[in-house]
Amino acid sequence: MSQQTQTLSHQLQQYEKQIIADTLTHHPKLYQVAEALGIKYCTLWRKMKRYGICS
């Protein structure tokens, strides 16, 4: 799927996935990642599971 034909929802998901992955490289603990992103730990865990991100 090219960048032009991706839906807004898909683009936002890819952006969110990249932000989470980038933040994981700067913080050693998941609770610190959640705090840095301004979300709850359980929300972070759920999003990581959805996007297939391992810590």
PQR file with spaces between the fields and no chain letter, atoms N, CA, C, O and H, PARSE charges and radii, in Angstrom:
ATOM       1  N    MET     1       0.853   -1.171    0.000 -0.4000 1.5000
ATOM       2  CA   MET     1       0.000    0.000    0.000 -0.0000 2.0000
ATOM       3  C    MET     1       0.900    1.237    0.000  0.5500 1.7000
ATOM       4  O    MET     1       1.765    1.368    0.866 -0.5500 1.4000
ATOM       5  N    SER     2       0.710    2.134   -0.950 -0.4000 1.5000
ATOM       6  CA   SER     2       1.544    3.324   -1.015 -0.0000 2.0000
ATOM       7  C    SER     2       1.098    4.345    0.022  0.5500 1.7000
ATOM       8  O    SER     2      -0.015    4.282    0.543 -0.5500 1.4000
ATOM       9  H    SER     2       0.008    2.028   -1.654  0.4000 1.0000
ATOM      10  N    GLN     3       1.986    5.278    0.307 -0.4000 1.5000
ATOM      11  CA   GLN     3       1.692    6.318    1.306 -0.0000 2.0000
ATOM      12  C    GLN     3       0.446    7.104    0.912  0.5500 1.7000
ATOM      13  O    GLN     3      -0.313    7.514    1.790 -0.5500 1.4000
ATOM      14  H    GLN     3       2.891    5.329   -0.116  0.4000 1.0000
ATOM      15  N    GLN     4       0.216    7.325   -0.364 -0.4000 1.5000
ATOM      16  CA   GLN     4      -0.919    8.115   -0.819 -0.0000 2.0000
ATOM      17  C    GLN     4      -2.239    7.384   -0.647  0.5500 1.7000
ATOM      18  O    GLN     4      -3.270    8.031   -0.458 -0.5500 1.4000
ATOM      19  H    GLN     4       0.832    6.992   -1.077  0.4000 1.0000
ATOM      20  N    THR     5      -2.243    6.065   -0.705 -0.4000 1.5000
ATOM      21  CA   THR     5      -3.499    5.327   -0.639 -0.0000 2.0000
ATOM      22  C    THR     5      -3.813    4.797    0.755  0.5500 1.7000
ATOM      23  O    THR     5      -4.862    4.183    0.954 -0.5500 1.4000
ATOM      24  H    THR     5      -1.406    5.540   -0.858  0.4000 1.0000
ATOM      25  N    GLN     6      -2.930    5.021    1.719 -0.4000 1.5000
ATOM      26  CA   GLN     6      -3.203    4.573    3.075 -0.0000 2.0000
ATOM      27  C    GLN     6      -4.295    5.439    3.687  0.5500 1.7000
ATOM      28  O    GLN     6      -4.364    6.646    3.456 -0.5500 1.4000
ATOM      29  H    GLN     6      -2.079    5.519    1.557  0.4000 1.0000
ATOM      30  N    THR     7      -5.137    4.795    4.466 -0.4000 1.5000
ATOM      31  CA   THR     7      -6.181    5.550    5.145 -0.0000 2.0000
ATOM      32  C    THR     7      -5.563    6.344    6.290  0.5500 1.7000
ATOM      33  O    THR     7      -4.466    6.036    6.755 -0.5500 1.4000
ATOM      34  H    THR     7      -5.081    3.814    4.653  0.4000 1.0000
ATOM      35  N    LEU     8      -6.275    7.360    6.732 -0.4000 1.5000
ATOM      36  CA   LEU     8      -5.810    8.160    7.855 -0.0000 2.0000
ATOM      37  C    LEU     8      -5.625    7.282    9.087  0.5500 1.7000
ATOM      38  O    LEU     8      -4.645    7.426    9.818 -0.5500 1.4000
ATOM      39  H    LEU     8      -7.166    7.610    6.355  0.4000 1.0000
ATOM      40  N    SER     9      -6.560    6.382    9.312 -0.4000 1.5000
ATOM      41  CA   SER     9      -6.484    5.484   10.460 -0.0000 2.0000
ATOM      42  C    SER     9      -5.205    4.654   10.416  0.5500 1.7000
ATOM      43  O    SER     9      -4.524    4.507   11.431 -0.5500 1.4000
ATOM      44  H    SER     9      -7.356    6.265    8.719  0.4000 1.0000
ATOM      45  N    HIS    10      -4.880    4.118    9.261 -0.4000 1.5000
ATOM      46  CA   HIS    10      -3.672    3.300    9.115 -0.0000 2.0000
ATOM      47  C    HIS    10      -2.422    4.145    9.335  0.5500 1.7000
ATOM      48  O    HIS    10      -1.481    3.699    9.992 -0.5500 1.4000
ATOM      49  H    HIS    10      -5.433    4.237    8.437  0.4000 1.0000
ATOM      50  N    GLN    11      -2.402    5.342    8.801 -0.4000 1.5000
ATOM      51  CA   GLN    11      -1.253    6.224    8.981 -0.0000 2.0000
ATOM      52  C    GLN    11      -1.062    6.579   10.451  0.5500 1.7000
ATOM      53  O    GLN    11       0.068    6.611   10.939 -0.5500 1.4000
ATOM      54  H    GLN    11      -3.165    5.704    8.267  0.4000 1.0000
ATOM      55  N    LEU    12      -2.156    6.844   11.157 -0.4000 1.5000
ATOM      56  CA   LEU    12      -2.076    7.165   12.578 -0.0000 2.0000
ATOM      57  C    LEU    12      -1.559    5.977   13.381  0.5500 1.7000
ATOM      58  O    LEU    12      -0.774    6.148   14.314 -0.5500 1.4000
ATOM      59  H    LEU    12      -3.074    6.818   10.760  0.4000 1.0000
ATOM      60  N    GLN    13      -1.997    4.778   13.020 -0.4000 1.5000
ATOM      61  CA   GLN    13      -1.518    3.578   13.710 -0.0000 2.0000
ATOM      62  C    GLN    13      -0.018    3.391   13.497  0.5500 1.7000
ATOM      63  O    GLN    13       0.706    3.052   14.434 -0.5500 1.4000
ATOM      64  H    GLN    13      -2.635    4.639   12.263  0.4000 1.0000
ATOM      65  N    GLN    14       0.443    3.607   12.285 -0.4000 1.5000
ATOM      66  CA   GLN    14       1.874    3.473   11.999 -0.0000 2.0000
ATOM      67  C    GLN    14       2.682    4.518   12.769  0.5500 1.7000
ATOM      68  O    GLN    14       3.766    4.226   13.275 -0.5500 1.4000
ATOM      69  H    GLN    14      -0.145    3.882   11.524  0.4000 1.0000
ATOM      70  N    TYR    15       2.151    5.726   12.851 -0.4000 1.5000
ATOM      71  CA   TYR    15       2.821    6.799   13.583 -0.0000 2.0000
ATOM      72  C    TYR    15       2.881    6.464   15.076  0.5500 1.7000
ATOM      73  O    TYR    15       3.916    6.641   15.718 -0.5500 1.4000
ATOM      74  H    TYR    15       1.271    5.964   12.439  0.4000 1.0000
ATOM      75  N    GLU    16       1.771    5.981   15.618 -0.4000 1.5000
ATOM      76  CA   GLU    16       1.713    5.604   17.030 -0.0000 2.0000
ATOM      77  C    GLU    16       2.706    4.475   17.322  0.5500 1.7000
ATOM      78  O    GLU    16       3.413    4.508   18.329 -0.5500 1.4000
ATOM      79  H    GLU    16       0.930    5.837   15.097  0.4000 1.0000
ATOM      80  N    LYS    17       2.752    3.494   16.448 -0.4000 1.5000
ATOM      81  CA   LYS    17       3.687    2.373   16.605 -0.0000 2.0000
ATOM      82  C    LYS    17       5.122    2.879   16.632  0.5500 1.7000
ATOM      83  O    LYS    17       5.919    2.440   17.461 -0.5500 1.4000
ATOM      84  H    LYS    17       2.178    3.468   15.629  0.4000 1.0000
ATOM      85  N    GLN    18       5.456    3.794   15.739 -0.4000 1.5000
ATOM      86  CA   GLN    18       6.814    4.333   15.675 -0.0000 2.0000
ATOM      87  C    GLN    18       7.153    5.138   16.926  0.5500 1.7000
ATOM      88  O    GLN    18       8.269    5.048   17.437 -0.5500 1.4000
ATOM      89  H    GLN    18       4.809    4.151   15.065  0.4000 1.0000
ATOM      90  N    ILE    19       6.204    5.919   17.420 -0.4000 1.5000
ATOM      91  CA   ILE    19       6.439    6.707   18.634 -0.0000 2.0000
ATOM      92  C    ILE    19       6.698    5.789   19.823  0.5500 1.7000
ATOM      93  O    ILE    19       7.611    6.037   20.611 -0.5500 1.4000
ATOM      94  H    ILE    19       5.297    5.992   17.005  0.4000 1.0000
ATOM      95  N    ILE    20       5.906    4.739   19.955 -0.4000 1.5000
ATOM      96  CA   ILE    20       6.100    3.790   21.055 -0.0000 2.0000
ATOM      97  C    ILE    20       7.468    3.130   20.937  0.5500 1.7000
ATOM      98  O    ILE    20       8.200    3.045   21.923 -0.5500 1.4000
ATOM      99  H    ILE    20       5.165    4.538   19.315  0.4000 1.0000
ATOM     100  N    ALA    21       7.816    2.666   19.756 -0.4000 1.5000
ATOM     101  CA   ALA    21       9.109    2.007   19.549 -0.0000 2.0000
ATOM     102  C    ALA    21      10.265    2.961   19.851  0.5500 1.7000
ATOM     103  O    ALA    21      11.242    2.566   20.488 -0.5500 1.4000
ATOM     104  H    ALA    21       7.222    2.734   18.955  0.4000 1.0000
ATOM     105  N    ASP    22      10.164    4.198   19.405 -0.4000 1.5000
ATOM     106  CA   ASP    22      11.213    5.186   19.670 -0.0000 2.0000
ATOM     107  C    ASP    22      11.344    5.470   21.161  0.5500 1.7000
ATOM     108  O    ASP    22      12.452    5.571   21.686 -0.5500 1.4000
ATOM     109  H    ASP    22       9.371    4.519   18.888  0.4000 1.0000
ATOM     110  N    THR    23      10.213    5.599   21.834 -0.4000 1.5000
ATOM     111  CA   THR    23      10.231    5.895   23.266 -0.0000 2.0000
ATOM     112  C    THR    23      10.824    4.730   24.048  0.5500 1.7000
ATOM     113  O    THR    23      11.496    4.940   25.058 -0.5500 1.4000
ATOM     114  H    THR    23       9.313    5.518   21.408  0.4000 1.0000
ATOM     115  N    LEU    24      10.585    3.515   23.593 -0.4000 1.5000
ATOM     116  CA   LEU    24      11.166    2.331   24.243 -0.0000 2.0000
ATOM     117  C    LEU    24      12.694    2.354   24.215  0.5500 1.7000
ATOM     118  O    LEU    24      13.336    1.809   25.114 -0.5500 1.4000
ATOM     119  H    LEU    24      10.039    3.344   22.773  0.4000 1.0000
ATOM     120  N    THR    25      13.272    2.968   23.209 -0.4000 1.5000
ATOM     121  CA   THR    25      14.733    3.020   23.125 -0.0000 2.0000
ATOM     122  C    THR    25      15.331    4.013   24.116  0.5500 1.7000
ATOM     123  O    THR    25      16.522    3.945   24.419 -0.5500 1.4000
ATOM     124  H    THR    25      12.750    3.411   22.479  0.4000 1.0000
ATOM     125  N    HIS    26      14.510    4.936   24.624 -0.4000 1.5000
ATOM     126  CA   HIS    26      15.005    5.970   25.535 -0.0000 2.0000
ATOM     127  C    HIS    26      14.706    5.698   27.006  0.5500 1.7000
ATOM     128  O    HIS    26      15.260    6.365   27.880 -0.5500 1.4000
ATOM     129  H    HIS    26      13.542    4.991   24.378  0.4000 1.0000
ATOM     130  N    HIS    27      13.849    4.738   27.290 -0.4000 1.5000
ATOM     131  CA   HIS    27      13.457    4.449   28.666 -0.0000 2.0000
ATOM     132  C    HIS    27      13.554    2.947   28.918  0.5500 1.7000
ATOM     133  O    HIS    27      13.007    2.158   28.148 -0.5500 1.4000
ATOM     134  H    HIS    27      13.399    4.196   26.580  0.4000 1.0000
ATOM     135  N    PRO    28      14.244    2.540   29.986 -0.5600 1.5000
ATOM     136  CA   PRO    28      14.453    1.115   30.237  0.2800 2.0000
ATOM     137  C    PRO    28      13.238    0.368   30.789  0.5500 1.7000
ATOM     138  O    PRO    28      13.155   -0.852   30.644 -0.5500 1.4000
ATOM     139  N    LYS    29      12.315    1.058   31.405 -0.4000 1.5000
ATOM     140  CA   LYS    29      11.165    0.408   32.046 -0.0000 2.0000
ATOM     141  C    LYS    29       9.867    0.824   31.365  0.5500 1.7000
ATOM     142  O    LYS    29       9.701    1.976   30.965 -0.5500 1.4000
ATOM     143  H    LYS    29      12.382    2.049   31.523  0.4000 1.0000
ATOM     144  N    LEU    30       8.947   -0.135   31.238 -0.4000 1.5000
ATOM     145  CA   LEU    30       7.676    0.156   30.565 -0.0000 2.0000
ATOM     146  C    LEU    30       6.869    1.226   31.282  0.5500 1.7000
ATOM     147  O    LEU    30       6.199    2.031   30.634 -0.5500 1.4000
ATOM     148  H    LEU    30       9.081   -1.071   31.563  0.4000 1.0000
ATOM     149  N    TYR    31       6.923    1.248   32.613 -0.4000 1.5000
ATOM     150  CA   TYR    31       6.163    2.275   33.315 -0.0000 2.0000
ATOM     151  C    TYR    31       6.714    3.666   32.991  0.5500 1.7000
ATOM     152  O    TYR    31       5.965    4.643   32.995 -0.5500 1.4000
ATOM     153  H    TYR    31       7.468    0.594   33.139  0.4000 1.0000
ATOM     154  N    GLN    32       8.021    3.762   32.712 -0.4000 1.5000
ATOM     155  CA   GLN    32       8.614    5.037   32.317 -0.0000 2.0000
ATOM     156  C    GLN    32       8.171    5.432   30.909  0.5500 1.7000
ATOM     157  O    GLN    32       7.948    6.610   30.630 -0.5500 1.4000
ATOM     158  H    GLN    32       8.629    2.968   32.709  0.4000 1.0000
ATOM     159  N    VAL    33       8.047    4.453   30.038 -0.4000 1.5000
ATOM     160  CA   VAL    33       7.566    4.710   28.676 -0.0000 2.0000
ATOM     161  C    VAL    33       6.135    5.228   28.733  0.5500 1.7000
ATOM     162  O    VAL    33       5.798    6.219   28.085 -0.5500 1.4000
ATOM     163  H    VAL    33       8.228    3.497   30.265  0.4000 1.0000
ATOM     164  N    ALA    34       5.298    4.549   29.512 -0.4000 1.5000
ATOM     165  CA   ALA    34       3.901    4.966   29.648 -0.0000 2.0000
ATOM     166  C    ALA    34       3.818    6.381   30.196  0.5500 1.7000
ATOM     167  O    ALA    34       3.035    7.195   29.707 -0.5500 1.4000
ATOM     168  H    ALA    34       5.573    3.744   30.038  0.4000 1.0000
ATOM     169  N    GLU    35       4.618    6.675   31.202 -0.4000 1.5000
ATOM     170  CA   GLU    35       4.622    8.008   31.798 -0.0000 2.0000
ATOM     171  C    GLU    35       5.067    9.057   30.782  0.5500 1.7000
ATOM     172  O    GLU    35       4.472   10.131   30.696 -0.5500 1.4000
ATOM     173  H    GLU    35       5.254    6.013   31.599  0.4000 1.0000
ATOM     174  N    ALA    36       6.109    8.749   30.016 -0.4000 1.5000
ATOM     175  CA   ALA    36       6.618    9.680   29.006 -0.0000 2.0000
ATOM     176  C    ALA    36       5.578    9.955   27.923  0.5500 1.7000
ATOM     177  O    ALA    36       5.506   11.061   27.389 -0.5500 1.4000
ATOM     178  H    ALA    36       6.592    7.876   30.086  0.4000 1.0000
ATOM     179  N    LEU    37       4.772    8.938   27.604 -0.4000 1.5000
ATOM     180  CA   LEU    37       3.752    9.092   26.568 -0.0000 2.0000
ATOM     181  C    LEU    37       2.443    9.650   27.113  0.5500 1.7000
ATOM     182  O    LEU    37       1.551   10.012   26.345 -0.5500 1.4000
ATOM     183  H    LEU    37       4.831    8.039   28.038  0.4000 1.0000
ATOM     184  N    GLY    38       2.326    9.719   28.436 -0.4000 1.5000
ATOM     185  CA   GLY    38       1.109   10.248   29.046 -0.0000 2.0000
ATOM     186  C    GLY    38      -0.065    9.289   28.976  0.5500 1.7000
ATOM     187  O    GLY    38      -1.221    9.705   28.899 -0.5500 1.4000
ATOM     188  H    GLY    38       3.050    9.424   29.060  0.4000 1.0000
ATOM     189  N    ILE    39       0.248    7.984   29.005 -0.4000 1.5000
ATOM     190  CA   ILE    39      -0.807    6.968   28.987 -0.0000 2.0000
ATOM     191  C    ILE    39      -0.594    6.007   30.150  0.5500 1.7000
ATOM     192  O    ILE    39       0.479    5.975   30.753 -0.5500 1.4000
ATOM     193  H    ILE    39       1.187    7.646   29.068  0.4000 1.0000
ATOM     194  N    LYS    40      -1.608    5.235   30.453 -0.4000 1.5000
ATOM     195  CA   LYS    40      -1.507    4.254   31.529 -0.0000 2.0000
ATOM     196  C    LYS    40      -0.692    3.051   31.052  0.5500 1.7000
ATOM     197  O    LYS    40      -0.615    2.755   29.860 -0.5500 1.4000
ATOM     198  H    LYS    40      -2.480    5.261   29.963  0.4000 1.0000
ATOM     199  N    TYR    41      -0.089    2.372   32.027 -0.4000 1.5000
ATOM     200  CA   TYR    41       0.733    1.199   31.737 -0.0000 2.0000
ATOM     201  C    TYR    41      -0.064    0.147   30.965  0.5500 1.7000
ATOM     202  O    TYR    41       0.433   -0.414   29.989 -0.5500 1.4000
ATOM     203  H    TYR    41      -0.151    2.612   32.996  0.4000 1.0000
ATOM     204  N    CYS    42      -1.297   -0.120   31.399 -0.4000 1.5000
ATOM     205  CA   CYS    42      -2.093   -1.158   30.732 -0.0000 2.0000
ATOM     206  C    CYS    42      -2.426   -0.763   29.292  0.5500 1.7000
ATOM     207  O    CYS    42      -2.525   -1.626   28.420 -0.5500 1.4000
ATOM     208  H    CYS    42      -1.700    0.336   32.192  0.4000 1.0000
ATOM     209  N    THR    43      -2.599    0.530   29.042 -0.4000 1.5000
ATOM     210  CA   THR    43      -2.857    1.005   27.680 -0.0000 2.0000
ATOM     211  C    THR    43      -1.620    0.792   26.817  0.5500 1.7000
ATOM     212  O    THR    43      -1.722    0.343   25.675 -0.5500 1.4000
ATOM     213  H    THR    43      -2.519    1.231   29.750  0.4000 1.0000
ATOM     214  N    LEU    44      -0.456    1.114   27.365 -0.4000 1.5000
ATOM     215  CA   LEU    44       0.794    0.891   26.639 -0.0000 2.0000
ATOM     216  C    LEU    44       0.957   -0.578   26.312  0.5500 1.7000
ATOM     217  O    LEU    44       1.283   -0.927   25.178 -0.5500 1.4000
ATOM     218  H    LEU    44      -0.373    1.478   28.292  0.4000 1.0000
ATOM     219  N    TRP    45       0.737   -1.440   27.286 -0.4000 1.5000
ATOM     220  CA   TRP    45       0.894   -2.877   27.081 -0.0000 2.0000
ATOM     221  C    TRP    45      -0.039   -3.370   25.975  0.5500 1.7000
ATOM     222  O    TRP    45       0.366   -4.158   25.120 -0.5500 1.4000
ATOM     223  H    TRP    45       0.473   -1.156   28.208  0.4000 1.0000
ATOM     224  N    ARG    46      -1.283   -2.905   25.995 -0.4000 1.5000
ATOM     225  CA   ARG    46      -2.277   -3.312   24.995 -0.0000 2.0000
ATOM     226  C    ARG    46      -1.854   -2.851   23.595  0.5500 1.7000
ATOM     227  O    ARG    46      -1.970   -3.605   22.629 -0.5500 1.4000
ATOM     228  H    ARG    46      -1.613   -2.265   26.689  0.4000 1.0000
ATOM     229  N    LYS    47      -1.367   -1.621   23.490 -0.4000 1.5000
ATOM     230  CA   LYS    47      -0.929   -1.105   22.192 -0.0000 2.0000
ATOM     231  C    LYS    47       0.302   -1.866   21.685  0.5500 1.7000
ATOM     232  O    LYS    47       0.408   -2.161   20.495 -0.5500 1.4000
ATOM     233  H    LYS    47      -1.272   -1.008   24.275  0.4000 1.0000
ATOM     234  N    MET    48       1.224   -2.177   22.590 -0.4000 1.5000
ATOM     235  CA   MET    48       2.401   -2.944   22.191 -0.0000 2.0000
ATOM     236  C    MET    48       1.994   -4.315   21.674  0.5500 1.7000
ATOM     237  O    MET    48       2.542   -4.795   20.682 -0.5500 1.4000
ATOM     238  H    MET    48       1.138   -1.937   23.557  0.4000 1.0000
ATOM     239  N    LYS    49       1.049   -4.936   22.332 -0.4000 1.5000
ATOM     240  CA   LYS    49       0.558   -6.241   21.890 -0.0000 2.0000
ATOM     241  C    LYS    49      -0.094   -6.118   20.509  0.5500 1.7000
ATOM     242  O    LYS    49       0.140   -6.950   19.633 -0.5500 1.4000
ATOM     243  H    LYS    49       0.604   -4.546   23.138  0.4000 1.0000
ATOM     244  N    ARG    50      -0.911   -5.080   20.320 -0.4000 1.5000
ATOM     245  CA   ARG    50      -1.605   -4.871   19.045 -0.0000 2.0000
ATOM     246  C    ARG    50      -0.619   -4.670   17.899  0.5500 1.7000
ATOM     247  O    ARG    50      -0.829   -5.177   16.797 -0.5500 1.4000
ATOM     248  H    ARG    50      -1.101   -4.404   21.032  0.4000 1.0000
ATOM     249  N    TYR    51       0.462   -3.924   18.162 -0.4000 1.5000
ATOM     250  CA   TYR    51       1.427   -3.603   17.117 -0.0000 2.0000
ATOM     251  C    TYR    51       2.573   -4.605   17.018  0.5500 1.7000
ATOM     252  O    TYR    51       3.441   -4.469   16.156 -0.5500 1.4000
ATOM     253  H    TYR    51       0.632   -3.511   19.057  0.4000 1.0000
ATOM     254  N    GLY    52       2.582   -5.605   17.888 -0.4000 1.5000
ATOM     255  CA   GLY    52       3.636   -6.610   17.845 -0.0000 2.0000
ATOM     256  C    GLY    52       4.988   -6.087   18.286  0.5500 1.7000
ATOM     257  O    GLY    52       6.024   -6.511   17.774 -0.5500 1.4000
ATOM     258  H    GLY    52       1.876   -5.715   18.588  0.4000 1.0000
ATOM     259  N    ILE    53       4.975   -5.162   19.237 -0.4000 1.5000
ATOM     260  CA   ILE    53       6.215   -4.579   19.750 -0.0000 2.0000
ATOM     261  C    ILE    53       6.620   -5.337   21.005  0.5500 1.7000
ATOM     262  O    ILE    53       5.823   -5.499   21.929 -0.5500 1.4000
ATOM     263  H    ILE    53       4.133   -4.817   19.653  0.4000 1.0000
ATOM     264  N    CYS    54       7.863   -5.798   21.032 -0.4000 1.5000
ATOM     265  CA   CYS    54       8.388   -6.481   22.217 -0.0000 2.0000
ATOM     266  C    CYS    54       9.322   -5.527   22.949  0.5500 1.7000
ATOM     267  O    CYS    54      10.027   -4.733   22.327 -0.5500 1.4000
ATOM     268  H    CYS    54       8.511   -5.666   20.282  0.4000 1.0000
ATOM     269  N    SER    55       9.318   -5.612   24.265 -0.4000 1.5000
ATOM     270  CA   SER    55      10.211   -4.727   25.029 -0.0000 2.0000
ATOM     271  C    SER    55      11.514   -5.413   25.355  0.5500 1.7000
ATOM     272  O    SER    55      12.383   -4.818   25.992 -0.5500 1.4000
ATOM     273  H    SER    55       8.745   -6.257   24.771  0.4000 1.0000
